[in-house]
């Protein structure tokens, strides 16, 4: 390794130390907001952590982080110690915190509206009779970006929920010692909240239908009997947390009446949907290409053509073959409605349109359409994009990069010695390793990045608007953290590593870009595994 490479490696190492310390500061600030009663002690922790951040940043010449940290220190020094924060002080501190959070985003995230939050999620509360399992689970959850707290009594859990509503509760059916006391605790908790808390129940002794029904009625989303290991639980907890916010549906409306079209647009946007309205049927192809709708609403009768004819044209395009089409018309003849739906439609709404009926129909059709689409484009084991769709997305990102003259990176990852994992612990444990890496990647990459399962134990990552050096730094950080994660296998634990290859786009085809990333991955394997290398040509 030459001197320049050594310096670059040191810079990356220092950058990670500063970024890690900045996240410690942000984490303390969030805890301060969650537990205002402990503000005095948290304030001291916040000052000490920020001072450490400033020292690190100044030592490693990371000026932006040093400035953000110093601004936070100045704001803290302006707050009278031992007294509640005033609105002015809290606003000043929040602004300093926001600036610090912005400073640790990746370079390409800083210009994105959908940049990931640097704060940890709302807490997951754990109420298990076995304290050892609870501690083990908390340790696992922290690797996946969750904040988890364990409780030893129903009273402590109730007090915590009254201060801060959790994202999820993992509850032992008999928590507290008495039969079904855990369920009774949840029943009391749910009455104190306007919206129910998702609860994952566990039981080692009771899996009867009566117990399951009672658990379900008080917000139980899952019921594990007998109890399962932390890996499976984390997958379920991930499902019921707010980290998986549903994206609004994209709805295309074609109605020749401008007044009706405007009304539809207002109703859809008020419901939080993304609407695109056109009044000329001859613009449908352009609208489809530009907007890529998930749901299409067509007026039945328009000058020059009918909604049925437009539907047939839309269905002739393979990518819109399964997109729901909803007809709008004053036609109340059921026979004609059924005939219209037989020619490419999925539903029929009669004018005048009831907004609640419209939105309900869109959500019902949208959920089903997304589920069907997921079956076609996602890998059933990991939930990531499958091989075919990953390559399709890569082609799309190459087109965008060429149009905008932006950078683009493509990476391939491969789990090291995965066959040995399967041979030693069995294929179910191997599958869980694949799912844990999938979750790890999704949580640590941007929304604008695409993660796919390329095949077997290989993963592919598309990183738009990303320099090669940035891509390598990010994947190395993920690699280092992932190898620290202890994978559960019954009463044993083991760790797993992966190797990676990165290729930056140089104007070539997607096939050539994939081949270069694959060669870099092969080189990483040849150099001893557990590293990420960039393509040298």
C-alpha positions as CSV (number, residue, x, y, z in Angstrom):
1,X,0.0,0.0,0.0
2,X,1.5,3.3,-1.0
3,X,1.6,6.4,1.1
4,X,-1.4,8.0,-0.5
5,X,-3.5,4.9,0.0
6,X,-2.4,4.8,3.6
7,X,-3.4,8.4,4.1
8,X,-6.8,7.8,2.5
9,X,-7.4,4.8,4.7
10,X,-6.5,6.9,7.8
11,X,-8.8,9.7,6.7
12,X,-11.7,7.3,6.3
13,X,-11.0,5.8,9.7
14,X,-10.9,9.3,11.4
15,X,-14.1,10.3,9.5
16,X,-15.9,7.3,10.9
17,X,-14.7,8.1,14.5
18,X,-16.0,11.7,14.2
19,X,-19.3,10.6,12.6
20,X,-19.8,8.0,15.3
21,X,-19.3,10.6,18.0
22,X,-21.7,13.0,16.3
23,X,-24.3,10.2,16.4
24,X,-23.7,9.8,20.1
25,X,-24.5,13.5,20.6
26,X,-27.7,13.2,18.5
27,X,-28.7,10.1,20.4
28,X,-28.3,11.9,23.8
29,X,-30.4,14.8,22.5
30,X,-33.2,12.4,21.5
31,X,-33.2,10.8,24.9
32,X,-33.3,14.3,26.5
33,X,-36.6,14.9,24.5
34,X,-38.0,11.5,25.5
35,X,-37.2,11.8,29.3
36,X,-37.5,15.5,30.2
37,X,-37.5,14.6,33.9
38,X,-33.9,13.6,33.6
39,X,-32.9,16.8,31.7
40,X,-30.2,17.8,34.2
41,X,-28.2,14.6,34.0
42,X,-28.6,14.3,30.2
43,X,-27.5,17.9,29.8
44,X,-24.1,17.1,31.4
45,X,-23.8,14.0,29.2
46,X,-24.7,16.2,26.1
47,X,-22.0,18.8,27.0
48,X,-19.3,16.1,27.6
49,X,-20.2,14.2,24.4
50,X,-20.2,17.5,22.3
51,X,-16.8,18.6,23.7
52,X,-15.4,15.2,22.7
53,X,-16.9,15.6,19.2
54,X,-15.3,19.1,18.8
55,X,-11.9,17.7,20.0
56,X,-12.0,14.8,17.5
57,X,-13.2,17.0,14.6
58,X,-10.5,19.6,15.3
59,X,-7.8,17.0,15.6
60,X,-8.8,15.3,12.3
61,X,-9.3,18.7,10.5
62,X,-13.0,18.1,9.9
63,X,-14.0,21.7,10.0
64,X,-17.7,21.3,9.3
65,X,-18.2,18.9,12.2
66,X,-16.1,21.1,14.5
67,X,-18.2,24.2,13.6
68,X,-21.5,22.3,14.1
69,X,-20.3,20.9,17.5
70,X,-19.0,24.3,18.7
71,X,-22.3,26.0,17.8
72,X,-24.1,23.4,19.9
73,X,-21.7,24.0,22.8
74,X,-22.3,27.7,22.6
75,X,-26.0,27.1,22.7
76,X,-25.7,24.8,25.7
77,X,-23.5,27.3,27.5
78,X,-26.2,29.9,27.0
79,X,-28.8,27.7,28.8
80,X,-28.9,28.2,32.6
81,X,-27.9,24.9,34.2
82,X,-30.4,23.1,36.4
83,X,-33.4,25.1,35.0
84,X,-36.0,23.9,32.5
85,X,-35.3,24.9,28.9
86,X,-37.2,28.0,27.6
87,X,-38.8,27.9,24.2
88,X,-36.1,30.2,22.9
89,X,-33.3,28.0,24.2
90,X,-34.9,24.8,22.9
91,X,-35.3,26.4,19.5
92,X,-31.6,27.4,19.4
93,X,-30.5,24.0,20.5
94,X,-32.7,22.3,18.0
95,X,-31.3,24.4,15.2
96,X,-27.7,23.5,16.3
97,X,-28.7,19.8,16.5
98,X,-30.2,20.0,13.0
99,X,-27.0,21.5,11.6
100,X,-25.0,18.7,13.3
101,X,-27.3,16.1,11.9
102,X,-26.9,17.6,8.4
103,X,-23.1,17.5,8.7
104,X,-22.9,13.8,9.0
105,X,-25.0,12.9,6.0
106,X,-23.3,11.5,3.0
107,X,-22.3,14.1,0.5
108,X,-25.0,13.1,-2.0
109,X,-27.7,12.9,0.8
110,X,-27.2,16.5,1.7
111,X,-29.0,17.7,-1.4
112,X,-31.8,15.2,-1.2
113,X,-35.2,15.8,0.3
114,X,-35.4,12.2,1.3
115,X,-32.1,12.0,3.2
116,X,-32.3,9.5,6.0
117,X,-32.8,10.7,9.5
118,X,-29.7,10.4,11.8
119,X,-31.8,10.0,14.9
120,X,-32.7,6.5,16.1
121,X,-36.2,5.4,16.0
122,X,-38.9,5.6,18.6
123,X,-38.3,3.0,21.4
124,X,-39.3,-0.6,21.2
125,X,-40.4,-1.8,24.7
126,X,-39.6,-5.3,25.8
127,X,-41.5,-7.0,28.6
128,X,-40.2,-10.6,29.0
129,X,-40.0,-12.8,32.0
130,X,-36.5,-14.0,31.0
131,X,-34.1,-11.0,31.6
132,X,-31.3,-12.8,29.8
133,X,-33.2,-13.1,26.5
134,X,-34.4,-9.5,26.8
135,X,-30.8,-8.3,27.2
136,X,-29.7,-10.4,24.2
137,X,-32.5,-9.0,22.1
138,X,-31.7,-5.4,23.0
139,X,-28.1,-5.9,21.9
140,X,-29.3,-7.3,18.6
141,X,-31.8,-4.6,18.0
142,X,-29.2,-1.9,18.5
143,X,-27.3,-3.2,15.5
144,X,-30.4,-2.6,13.4
145,X,-30.8,1.0,14.5
146,X,-33.5,0.4,17.1
147,X,-33.7,1.9,20.6
148,X,-35.0,-0.8,22.9
149,X,-35.7,-0.8,26.6
150,X,-36.5,-3.7,28.9
151,X,-38.9,-3.6,31.9
152,X,-39.1,-5.8,34.9
153,X,-42.6,-4.9,36.0
154,X,-46.0,-3.9,34.5
155,X,-45.9,-0.7,36.5
156,X,-42.5,0.4,35.0
157,X,-43.8,-0.4,31.5
158,X,-47.0,1.5,32.1
159,X,-45.1,4.6,33.4
160,X,-42.8,4.5,30.3
161,X,-45.7,4.2,27.9
162,X,-47.4,7.2,29.6
163,X,-44.3,9.3,28.9
164,X,-43.6,8.1,25.4
165,X,-45.7,5.9,23.2
166,X,-43.5,3.1,21.8
167,X,-43.4,1.8,18.2
168,X,-43.8,-1.8,19.3
169,X,-44.1,-3.8,22.5
170,X,-42.7,-7.3,22.7
171,X,-44.7,-8.9,25.5
172,X,-44.6,-12.2,27.4
173,X,-48.1,-13.5,27.8
174,X,-47.5,-14.3,31.4
175,X,-45.3,-11.2,32.1
176,X,-45.4,-10.4,35.8
177,X,-45.7,-14.1,36.9
178,X,-49.5,-14.6,36.8
179,X,-51.3,-16.3,34.0
180,X,-52.1,-14.0,31.2
181,X,-50.9,-11.0,33.2
182,X,-49.0,-9.7,30.2
183,X,-52.2,-9.6,28.1
184,X,-54.0,-7.9,30.9
185,X,-51.3,-5.2,31.0
186,X,-51.6,-4.6,27.3
187,X,-55.3,-4.3,27.6
188,X,-55.0,-1.6,30.2
189,X,-52.3,0.2,28.1
190,X,-54.3,0.3,24.9
191,X,-57.2,2.2,26.6
192,X,-54.8,5.1,27.2
193,X,-53.9,5.7,23.6
194,X,-56.0,6.9,20.7
195,X,-54.4,4.5,18.3
196,X,-53.3,1.0,19.3
197,X,-49.7,0.1,19.9
198,X,-48.6,-2.9,17.8
199,X,-47.8,-5.8,20.1
200,X,-45.8,-9.0,19.5
201,X,-46.8,-11.6,22.0
202,X,-44.6,-14.6,23.1
203,X,-45.5,-17.6,25.1
204,X,-43.6,-20.8,26.1
205,X,-46.5,-22.5,27.7
206,X,-49.9,-21.4,26.2
207,X,-50.8,-21.4,22.5
208,X,-54.5,-22.1,22.8
209,X,-57.0,-20.4,20.6
210,X,-58.6,-18.7,23.6
211,X,-55.3,-17.0,24.5
212,X,-54.5,-16.1,20.9
213,X,-57.9,-14.5,20.4
214,X,-57.5,-12.4,23.6
215,X,-54.1,-11.3,22.5
216,X,-55.3,-10.4,19.1
217,X,-58.2,-8.4,20.4
218,X,-55.9,-6.0,22.4
219,X,-53.6,-5.2,19.5
220,X,-51.5,-8.4,19.1
221,X,-50.1,-8.4,15.6
222,X,-48.1,-11.6,16.1
223,X,-48.2,-14.5,18.5
224,X,-45.2,-16.8,18.9
225,X,-45.6,-20.2,20.4
226,X,-43.3,-21.6,21.4
227,X,-40.9,-18.7,21.8
228,X,-38.5,-17.9,18.9
229,X,-34.9,-16.6,18.7
230,X,-34.0,-12.9,18.4
231,X,-33.4,-13.1,14.7
232,X,-37.0,-14.0,13.9
233,X,-38.3,-11.5,16.4
234,X,-36.3,-8.6,14.9
235,X,-37.8,-9.4,11.5
236,X,-41.3,-9.1,12.9
237,X,-40.5,-6.0,15.0
238,X,-39.2,-4.3,11.8
239,X,-42.5,-5.0,10.1
240,X,-44.5,-3.2,12.8
241,X,-42.4,-0.1,13.2
242,X,-42.8,3.3,11.6
243,X,-39.6,2.8,9.7
244,X,-41.7,1.2,6.9
245,X,-43.9,4.1,6.1
246,X,-46.2,3.5,3.2
247,X,-45.5,5.7,0.2
248,X,-48.5,7.6,-1.2
249,X,-50.1,6.1,-4.3
250,X,-49.5,7.7,-7.6
251,X,-52.9,8.2,-9.3
252,X,-53.4,9.3,-12.9
253,X,-56.8,10.9,-13.7
254,X,-58.1,11.3,-17.2
255,X,-61.4,13.3,-17.4
256,X,-62.3,15.7,-20.2
257,X,-64.3,17.9,-17.8
258,X,-61.9,20.5,-16.3
259,X,-64.2,21.1,-13.4
260,X,-64.5,17.3,-12.6
261,X,-60.7,16.9,-13.1
262,X,-59.9,19.7,-10.7
263,X,-62.3,18.3,-8.1
264,X,-60.6,14.9,-8.4
265,X,-57.2,16.4,-8.0
266,X,-58.3,18.3,-4.9
267,X,-59.8,15.2,-3.3
268,X,-56.8,13.0,-4.0
269,X,-54.2,15.5,-2.8
270,X,-56.2,16.2,0.4
271,X,-56.0,12.4,1.1
272,X,-52.2,12.6,0.8
273,X,-52.0,10.9,-2.6
274,X,-49.9,12.0,-5.6
275,X,-52.2,13.0,-8.4
276,X,-51.6,13.9,-12.0
277,X,-54.6,15.1,-14.0
278,X,-55.0,15.3,-17.8
279,X,-58.1,16.3,-19.8
280,X,-57.0,15.3,-23.3
281,X,-57.2,11.5,-24.0
282,X,-54.6,11.9,-26.7
283,X,-52.0,12.8,-24.0
284,X,-52.4,9.4,-22.2
285,X,-49.2,7.8,-23.6
286,X,-47.1,10.8,-22.6
287,X,-48.7,10.9,-19.2
288,X,-48.0,7.2,-18.6
289,X,-44.4,7.6,-19.6
290,X,-43.8,10.7,-17.6
291,X,-45.8,9.9,-14.4
292,X,-45.6,6.1,-14.2
293,X,-48.9,5.7,-12.3
294,X,-49.9,3.0,-9.8
295,X,-53.6,3.5,-10.3
296,X,-55.5,5.0,-13.3
297,X,-58.9,6.7,-13.2
298,X,-60.7,7.0,-16.6
299,X,-63.8,8.9,-17.5
300,X,-66.1,6.5,-19.4
301,X,-67.3,8.9,-22.1
302,X,-65.1,11.5,-23.7
303,X,-65.1,13.3,-27.1
304,X,-63.4,11.2,-29.7
305,X,-63.0,8.0,-27.7
306,X,-64.3,6.1,-24.7
307,X,-62.6,5.1,-21.4
308,X,-62.9,1.4,-22.5
309,X,-60.9,2.2,-25.7
310,X,-58.2,4.0,-23.6
311,X,-58.1,1.0,-21.2
312,X,-57.5,-1.4,-24.1
313,X,-54.6,0.8,-25.3
314,X,-53.1,0.9,-21.8
315,X,-53.4,-2.9,-21.4
316,X,-51.4,-3.4,-24.6
317,X,-48.3,-2.3,-22.7
318,X,-46.9,-5.0,-20.6
319,X,-45.7,-2.8,-17.7
320,X,-49.3,-1.5,-17.3
321,X,-51.0,-4.8,-17.7
322,X,-51.7,-5.1,-13.9
323,X,-52.2,-1.5,-13.0
324,X,-55.7,-1.0,-11.6
325,X,-58.1,1.0,-13.8
326,X,-61.1,2.6,-12.3
327,X,-63.9,3.9,-14.5
328,X,-65.9,7.0,-13.7
329,X,-69.4,7.5,-15.3
330,X,-73.0,8.6,-14.6
331,X,-73.9,5.2,-16.2
332,X,-76.0,3.2,-13.7
333,X,-76.8,0.2,-15.9
334,X,-75.1,-2.7,-14.1
335,X,-74.8,-4.7,-17.3
336,X,-73.0,-1.9,-19.1
337,X,-70.7,-1.4,-16.1
338,X,-69.8,-5.1,-16.1
339,X,-69.1,-5.0,-19.8
340,X,-66.8,-2.0,-19.3
341,X,-64.8,-3.8,-16.7
342,X,-64.5,-6.9,-18.9
343,X,-62.6,-4.6,-21.4
344,X,-59.7,-3.8,-19.1
345,X,-61.3,-2.1,-16.0
346,X,-61.1,-3.2,-12.4
347,X,-63.7,-1.1,-10.7
348,X,-66.6,1.3,-11.6
349,X,-67.6,4.4,-9.6
350,X,-70.8,6.3,-10.4
351,X,-70.9,10.1,-10.7
352,X,-71.4,12.2,-8.6
353,X,-68.3,10.8,-6.8
354,X,-68.4,10.3,-3.1
355,X,-64.8,11.3,-2.0
356,X,-64.7,8.7,0.8
357,X,-65.8,6.0,-1.6
358,X,-63.2,7.1,-4.1
359,X,-60.3,7.1,-1.6
360,X,-61.4,3.8,-0.1
361,X,-61.5,2.2,-3.5
362,X,-58.0,3.6,-4.4
363,X,-56.5,2.3,-1.2
364,X,-58.0,-1.2,-1.6
365,X,-56.9,-1.5,-5.2
366,X,-53.6,0.1,-4.5
367,X,-52.7,-2.3,-1.7
368,X,-53.5,-5.3,-3.8
369,X,-51.6,-4.0,-6.8
370,X,-48.5,-3.4,-4.7
371,X,-48.7,-6.8,-3.2
372,X,-49.0,-8.4,-6.7
373,X,-46.1,-6.2,-8.0
374,X,-44.0,-7.2,-5.1
375,X,-44.4,-10.8,-5.9
376,X,-43.2,-10.1,-9.4
377,X,-40.2,-7.9,-8.7
378,X,-39.1,-8.8,-5.2
379,X,-37.2,-11.8,-3.8
380,X,-39.5,-13.8,-1.6
381,X,-36.9,-14.6,1.1
382,X,-35.3,-11.1,1.6
383,X,-37.9,-8.7,0.3
384,X,-35.2,-7.1,-1.9
385,X,-35.6,-6.6,-5.6
386,X,-34.9,-9.7,-7.6
387,X,-32.2,-10.2,-10.2
388,X,-34.3,-9.1,-13.2
389,X,-35.8,-6.0,-11.6
390,X,-32.4,-4.9,-10.2
391,X,-30.9,-4.9,-13.7
392,X,-34.0,-3.0,-15.0
393,X,-33.4,-0.4,-12.3
394,X,-29.7,-0.2,-13.2
395,X,-30.7,0.6,-16.8
396,X,-33.0,3.3,-15.6
397,X,-30.4,4.9,-13.4
398,X,-27.9,4.8,-16.3
399,X,-30.3,6.7,-18.4
400,X,-30.8,9.3,-15.7
401,X,-27.0,9.6,-15.1
402,X,-26.4,10.2,-18.8
403,X,-29.2,12.8,-19.0
404,X,-28.1,14.7,-15.9
405,X,-24.4,14.1,-16.3
406,X,-24.3,12.6,-12.7
407,X,-22.1,10.0,-11.2
408,X,-23.3,6.5,-10.6
409,X,-21.9,3.4,-8.8
410,X,-22.8,-0.2,-8.9
411,X,-21.7,-2.6,-6.1
412,X,-21.8,-6.4,-5.7
413,X,-21.6,-8.0,-2.3
414,X,-21.1,-11.7,-1.5
415,X,-21.3,-13.3,2.0
416,X,-18.0,-15.0,2.9
417,X,-18.0,-18.8,3.5
418,X,-21.8,-18.9,3.2
419,X,-21.7,-22.6,2.3
420,X,-20.0,-23.3,5.6
421,X,-22.8,-21.4,7.5
422,X,-25.4,-23.7,5.8
423,X,-23.4,-26.9,6.4
424,X,-22.7,-26.0,10.1
425,X,-26.0,-24.5,11.2
426,X,-28.5,-25.5,8.6
427,X,-30.3,-23.7,5.8
428,X,-32.9,-22.0,8.0
429,X,-30.1,-20.2,9.8
430,X,-28.5,-19.4,6.5
431,X,-31.7,-17.9,5.3
432,X,-31.9,-15.8,8.4
433,X,-28.3,-14.5,7.8
434,X,-29.5,-13.4,4.3
435,X,-32.5,-11.6,5.7
436,X,-30.4,-9.9,8.4
437,X,-27.9,-8.5,5.8
438,X,-30.9,-7.4,3.7
439,X,-32.3,-5.5,6.6
440,X,-28.9,-4.1,7.5
441,X,-28.4,-2.7,3.9
442,X,-31.9,-1.2,3.6
443,X,-31.6,0.6,6.9
444,X,-28.1,2.1,6.2
445,X,-28.6,3.2,2.6
446,X,-30.6,6.1,1.2
447,X,-34.1,5.8,-0.2
448,X,-32.7,6.7,-3.6
449,X,-30.4,3.7,-3.5
450,X,-31.6,0.3,-4.8
451,X,-30.7,-3.0,-3.1
452,X,-31.3,-6.3,-4.8
453,X,-30.6,-10.0,-4.3
454,X,-28.5,-10.9,-7.3
455,X,-28.6,-14.6,-6.6
456,X,-27.8,-17.0,-3.8
457,X,-25.7,-15.1,-1.3
458,X,-24.9,-12.3,-3.7
459,X,-26.4,-8.8,-3.4
460,X,-26.4,-5.8,-5.8
461,X,-26.5,-2.2,-4.8
462,X,-27.2,0.8,-7.2
463,X,-25.9,4.1,-5.8
464,X,-27.1,7.1,-7.9
465,X,-25.2,10.4,-7.8
466,X,-22.4,8.8,-5.7
467,X,-18.6,9.0,-6.2
468,X,-16.6,5.8,-6.0
469,X,-14.8,6.9,-2.9
470,X,-18.1,7.7,-1.1
471,X,-19.6,4.3,-2.1
472,X,-16.5,2.5,-0.9
473,X,-16.5,4.4,2.5
474,X,-20.2,3.7,3.0
475,X,-20.0,0.0,2.2
476,X,-16.9,-0.5,4.3
477,X,-18.7,1.1,7.3
478,X,-21.6,-1.3,6.8
479,X,-19.2,-4.2,6.4
480,X,-17.4,-3.4,9.7
481,X,-20.6,-3.0,11.6
482,X,-22.2,-6.2,10.1
483,X,-19.3,-8.4,11.1
484,X,-19.9,-7.3,14.8
485,X,-23.4,-8.6,14.7
486,X,-23.8,-11.9,16.5
487,X,-26.0,-14.3,14.5
488,X,-28.2,-16.5,16.8
489,X,-28.3,-20.2,16.2
490,X,-30.1,-21.9,19.1
491,X,-27.8,-21.7,22.1
492,X,-24.8,-20.6,20.0
493,X,-23.8,-17.4,18.2
494,X,-21.5,-16.7,15.3
495,X,-20.5,-13.7,13.1
496,X,-20.5,-13.4,9.4
497,X,-18.5,-11.1,7.0
498,X,-19.0,-10.1,3.3
499,X,-16.8,-9.0,0.5
500,X,-17.7,-6.3,-2.1
501,X,-16.7,-5.0,-5.5
502,X,-17.6,-1.5,-6.7
503,X,-17.6,0.0,-10.2
504,X,-18.3,3.6,-11.1
505,X,-20.2,4.2,-14.3
506,X,-18.0,5.4,-17.2
507,X,-20.6,5.7,-19.9
508,X,-20.8,2.0,-20.7
509,X,-23.7,-0.4,-20.8
510,X,-25.2,-2.0,-17.6
511,X,-23.7,-5.4,-18.6
512,X,-20.2,-3.9,-18.8
513,X,-20.7,-2.1,-15.4
514,X,-21.9,-5.3,-13.8
515,X,-18.9,-7.2,-15.1
516,X,-16.5,-4.7,-13.7
517,X,-18.1,-4.8,-10.3
518,X,-18.0,-8.6,-10.4
519,X,-14.3,-8.6,-11.2
520,X,-13.7,-6.2,-8.3
521,X,-15.7,-8.6,-6.1
522,X,-13.5,-11.5,-7.3
523,X,-10.4,-9.6,-6.4
524,X,-11.7,-8.9,-3.0
525,X,-12.3,-12.6,-2.5
526,X,-8.8,-13.4,-3.8
527,X,-7.3,-10.9,-1.3
528,X,-8.6,-12.7,1.7
529,X,-12.3,-11.7,1.8
530,X,-14.0,-9.3,4.3
531,X,-13.0,-6.2,2.3
532,X,-14.5,-3.9,-0.4
533,X,-12.5,-3.1,-3.5
534,X,-13.1,-0.7,-6.4
535,X,-12.7,-1.6,-10.0
536,X,-9.4,-0.5,-11.4
537,X,-10.6,-0.2,-15.0
